[in-house]
Structures are given as structure tokens and as C-alpha cells.
Amino acid sequence: MNKTYDLLRQQGVIRINRRSGAVVRRDAGTGPPEAPFTDDWEEHMRVLLAEATVHGIDRQDVLRRCEALVIAFEESA
């Protein structure tokens, strides 16, 4: 568990305070993400898009699936 918290802290997702514990550092209301995060995120997306292409998933299907996932995520939040 400590390794997980440490990884999240290193990624800037949580802030750890000895008194109050771990708290989420960012949310949609805190403004745009920092450049290191977006650069890394885009690289992950490139890999996923390459995998989709190799498996024959076309552009429209990728966009449809992304939209569905965003909607599902927003509804569960």
C-alpha cells in the first residue's frame, strides 16, 4: 500500500500530510494539468492508437469508444 501511495505522490495525484493523511491534489476545477503530465498522457495515447490500428479499429470506432468512456466516467463521478 505504501508503494502505491508513494507512486501517486510522485505523479502529483495525491498530497500526503502526516496529520490529515492522503488527499487528492487535482480535480477538474484546479485548471489545466501540468505539461509533464500531458506529455506523458499523449505518449500513452499514441501507443493505444497504434495498438488499435494494428487490430483494425478505425478512426470512427476509436472516437465512438472514447466518447462512450468519457460519458461513463462522468456519470460515475
Secondary structure, 3 states (H helix, E strand, C coil): CHHHHHHHHHCCCEEEECCCEEEECCCHHHCCCCHHHHHHHHHHHHHHHHHHHHCCCCHHHHHHHHHHHHHHHHHHC
